[in-house]
């Protein structure tokens, strides 16, 4: 049976200032500013897209920079960490680069056989670099980072939840994901089994609930092959009991939106 959901498409976050955002993601992280457009639901707000040379699905992190927006709070019911994929030998380079730009970071640690370093952008958005040997993609070749060390795209995401089971059931029964790793209070799911598509559910029942604002994620989008499979996926999710929007034309792609059981917008 062909899968309706084939992996992560893009992630969209909220930011406080457009120039500060560009300086960090295109400057420090060396991502390509693929395009600058507007928020379709609020045309007075920029929509910034970062990724690889051609804006491939699985590489695109986008932002709505909204001056005057209150600062958000990371917590349960949110996508709390966006992880980027780098080559296995790139961690030392990135530690030196983060230090050079005075970006505070944690010490690298092992997780499911990969080396992970956590840091935050200027607004407090949770980010990770994951050094691994499974990602065959090539990073942006013409940015501020040598291509051998460049970010390849997403590695995966972390959803912080009150309880993992309801979200896990949605992923496995309706969205073509499978459980591939589990340890402690972290469960990892994927539609493709490849870096770029990992969805970690972190069970954090004692954490405070997240609040929307700058420095938090607005939504994560999952990819489907075409308009026909999107309609099939929408019908399946609607029958599952989710309040799914009609298909919306975003010009660059078509989207439907809903909240997964833990509260994150998808």
C-alpha positions as CSV (number, residue, x, y, z in Angstrom):
1,X,0.0,0.0,0.0
2,X,1.4,3.4,-1.0
3,X,1.9,5.9,1.9
4,X,-0.2,9.1,2.0
5,X,2.3,10.9,4.3
6,X,5.9,10.7,3.1
7,X,7.8,12.8,5.6
8,X,8.3,16.4,6.9
9,X,7.7,19.1,4.4
10,X,8.4,22.4,6.3
11,X,8.4,24.0,9.7
12,X,7.1,27.5,10.4
13,X,8.1,29.6,13.5
14,X,7.4,33.0,15.0
15,X,10.1,35.7,15.2
16,X,10.5,39.1,16.7
17,X,12.6,40.9,14.0
18,X,13.2,40.1,10.3
19,X,16.8,41.4,10.0
20,X,17.9,39.7,13.2
21,X,16.4,36.5,11.9
22,X,18.2,36.7,8.5
23,X,21.5,37.5,10.3
24,X,21.2,34.3,12.3
25,X,19.9,31.8,9.9
26,X,21.6,32.9,6.7
27,X,24.6,34.4,8.5
28,X,25.5,32.2,11.4
29,X,23.8,28.9,10.3
30,X,24.6,29.4,6.6
31,X,21.2,28.5,5.3
32,X,20.0,29.9,2.0
33,X,17.3,32.6,2.2
34,X,15.2,30.9,-0.5
35,X,12.6,33.7,-0.7
36,X,10.9,36.5,1.1
37,X,7.2,36.8,0.7
38,X,4.1,37.6,2.8
39,X,2.0,35.8,5.3
40,X,-1.2,34.9,3.3
41,X,-3.3,35.4,6.5
42,X,-1.7,38.7,7.4
43,X,-0.2,40.4,4.4
44,X,1.5,43.1,6.5
45,X,3.9,40.4,7.9
46,X,6.9,39.0,6.0
47,X,7.3,35.3,5.5
48,X,10.9,34.2,5.3
49,X,12.0,30.9,3.9
50,X,15.4,29.2,4.5
51,X,16.6,25.9,3.1
52,X,18.9,24.5,0.4
53,X,19.6,25.7,-3.1
54,X,16.2,24.7,-4.5
55,X,14.0,24.8,-1.4
56,X,13.5,21.1,-1.2
57,X,10.9,19.7,1.2
58,X,12.6,18.6,4.4
59,X,15.0,21.6,4.3
60,X,12.6,24.5,4.7
61,X,12.3,26.4,7.9
62,X,10.1,29.5,7.6
63,X,9.4,32.4,9.9
64,X,6.7,35.0,10.5
65,X,8.7,38.0,12.0
66,X,6.1,40.1,13.8
67,X,7.3,43.3,15.6
68,X,5.6,43.8,18.9
69,X,4.6,40.1,19.3
70,X,5.0,38.9,22.9
71,X,7.7,36.4,23.7
72,X,6.4,32.8,23.7
73,X,7.1,30.0,26.2
74,X,8.3,26.6,25.1
75,X,6.4,23.8,26.9
76,X,4.2,20.8,26.5
77,X,1.7,20.9,23.6
78,X,4.3,22.3,21.3
79,X,7.0,21.4,18.9
80,X,9.9,22.5,21.1
81,X,13.0,21.6,19.2
82,X,13.9,21.6,15.5
83,X,16.9,19.4,14.7
84,X,19.2,20.0,11.7
85,X,21.4,17.3,10.1
86,X,25.1,17.6,9.7
87,X,27.9,15.2,8.7
88,X,29.4,13.0,11.3
89,X,32.7,14.9,11.3
90,X,31.2,18.4,11.5
91,X,30.5,18.8,15.2
92,X,33.9,20.3,16.1
93,X,33.5,22.9,13.3
94,X,30.0,23.9,14.6
95,X,31.1,24.1,18.2
96,X,33.8,26.6,17.2
97,X,31.4,28.5,14.9
98,X,28.8,28.8,17.6
99,X,31.4,30.0,20.1
100,X,32.7,32.5,17.5
101,X,29.3,34.1,17.2
102,X,28.7,33.9,21.0
103,X,25.8,31.5,20.6
104,X,25.3,29.7,23.9
105,X,25.0,25.9,23.6
106,X,25.0,22.7,25.6
107,X,27.8,20.2,25.4
108,X,27.3,17.5,22.7
109,X,25.6,14.4,23.9
110,X,24.7,11.0,22.5
111,X,21.1,10.1,21.5
112,X,20.2,7.0,19.6
113,X,23.8,6.6,18.4
114,X,24.1,10.1,17.0
115,X,25.9,13.1,18.5
116,X,23.6,16.1,19.3
117,X,24.2,19.7,20.4
118,X,21.4,22.0,21.6
119,X,21.3,25.7,21.3
120,X,18.8,28.5,20.7
121,X,18.3,31.3,18.2
122,X,18.2,35.0,19.3
123,X,14.5,34.7,20.1
124,X,15.0,31.5,22.1
125,X,13.7,29.0,19.5
126,X,15.0,25.5,20.4
127,X,17.5,24.1,17.8
128,X,19.8,21.1,17.5
129,X,22.6,20.0,15.2
130,X,22.7,16.2,14.9
131,X,26.0,14.7,13.5
132,X,25.2,11.4,11.7
133,X,26.4,9.2,8.9
134,X,23.0,8.3,7.5
135,X,22.2,11.5,5.6
136,X,23.2,11.4,1.9
137,X,21.9,14.9,1.1
138,X,24.3,17.8,0.4
139,X,24.1,21.1,2.2
140,X,23.9,24.6,0.7
141,X,27.1,25.0,-1.3
142,X,27.2,28.8,-1.6
143,X,26.5,30.0,1.9
144,X,28.7,31.1,4.8
145,X,29.6,27.5,5.8
146,X,31.9,25.2,3.8
147,X,29.8,22.6,2.0
148,X,31.5,19.7,3.8
149,X,30.1,21.1,7.1
150,X,26.9,22.8,5.9
151,X,23.5,21.9,7.3
152,X,21.8,19.3,5.0
153,X,18.3,20.0,6.0
154,X,16.1,18.8,8.9
155,X,17.1,15.8,10.9
156,X,13.8,15.8,12.8
157,X,11.5,17.4,15.3
158,X,10.7,17.0,19.0
159,X,7.1,17.3,20.2
160,X,6.8,17.8,24.0
161,X,3.5,16.2,25.2
162,X,1.5,15.5,28.3
163,X,1.4,11.9,27.2
164,X,2.8,10.4,24.1
165,X,0.2,7.7,23.4
166,X,-2.5,9.7,21.6
167,X,-0.1,11.5,19.3
168,X,1.7,8.2,18.7
169,X,-1.6,6.5,17.7
170,X,-2.3,9.4,15.2
171,X,1.2,9.0,13.7
172,X,1.1,5.2,13.4
173,X,-2.6,4.6,12.5
174,X,-3.3,7.6,10.3
175,X,-0.1,9.2,9.1
176,X,2.0,6.2,7.9
177,X,4.7,6.5,10.6
178,X,6.4,3.7,12.5
179,X,8.1,3.5,15.8
180,X,11.9,3.1,15.2
181,X,13.5,3.9,18.6
182,X,12.5,4.4,22.2
183,X,14.4,5.3,25.3
184,X,13.3,6.7,28.6
185,X,10.6,9.3,27.9
186,X,11.5,9.7,24.2
187,X,9.8,7.8,21.4
188,X,11.0,8.3,17.8
189,X,8.7,7.8,14.7
190,X,9.3,8.2,11.0
191,X,7.5,7.8,7.7
192,X,10.6,7.2,5.7
193,X,13.2,6.0,8.3
194,X,15.6,8.6,7.0
195,X,17.1,11.8,8.6
196,X,14.8,14.7,7.8
197,X,11.7,12.8,8.8
198,X,12.2,11.8,12.4
199,X,9.4,12.8,14.8
200,X,10.4,12.4,18.5
201,X,7.7,12.5,21.1
202,X,9.0,13.6,24.5
203,X,6.7,12.8,27.4
204,X,6.9,15.8,29.7
205,X,3.8,15.7,32.0
206,X,5.3,18.0,34.6
207,X,6.3,20.7,32.2
208,X,4.3,24.0,31.9
209,X,2.1,24.3,28.9
210,X,3.6,26.2,26.0
211,X,2.4,29.7,25.0
212,X,2.5,31.0,21.5
213,X,4.7,34.0,20.8
214,X,8.1,34.8,19.2
215,X,10.6,32.1,19.8
216,X,8.1,29.3,19.4
217,X,6.9,27.1,16.5
218,X,3.7,27.9,14.7
219,X,3.2,24.6,12.8
220,X,4.9,21.6,11.2
221,X,3.8,20.5,7.8
222,X,4.0,16.9,6.5
223,X,4.4,16.1,2.8
224,X,2.1,14.1,0.6
225,X,2.8,13.3,-3.0
226,X,0.1,15.3,-4.8
227,X,-3.3,16.8,-4.6
228,X,-5.1,13.5,-4.8
229,X,-3.2,11.9,-2.0
230,X,-3.7,15.1,0.1
231,X,-7.5,14.8,-0.3
232,X,-7.3,11.1,0.7
233,X,-5.2,12.0,3.8
234,X,-7.6,14.8,4.7
235,X,-10.6,12.4,4.5
236,X,-8.8,9.9,6.6
237,X,-7.9,12.4,9.3
238,X,-11.5,13.8,9.3
239,X,-12.9,10.3,9.8
240,X,-10.5,9.8,12.6
241,X,-12.2,12.7,14.4
242,X,-9.9,15.7,13.8
243,X,-11.1,19.1,12.8
244,X,-9.3,19.4,9.5
245,X,-9.5,22.6,7.4
246,X,-10.4,22.7,3.8
247,X,-7.5,22.6,1.3
248,X,-5.9,26.1,1.2
249,X,-4.0,27.4,-1.8
250,X,-0.6,28.8,-0.6
251,X,0.5,29.3,-4.3
252,X,3.8,27.3,-3.6
253,X,1.8,24.4,-2.3
254,X,-1.6,23.3,-1.0
255,X,-2.2,22.8,2.7
256,X,-4.7,21.5,5.2
257,X,-4.3,22.2,8.9
258,X,-5.4,20.5,12.2
259,X,-4.3,20.1,15.8
260,X,-2.9,16.8,16.8
261,X,-4.2,15.4,20.1
262,X,-1.3,16.9,22.1
263,X,-2.0,20.4,20.8
264,X,0.5,21.0,18.1
265,X,-0.7,22.6,14.8
266,X,0.0,20.3,11.8
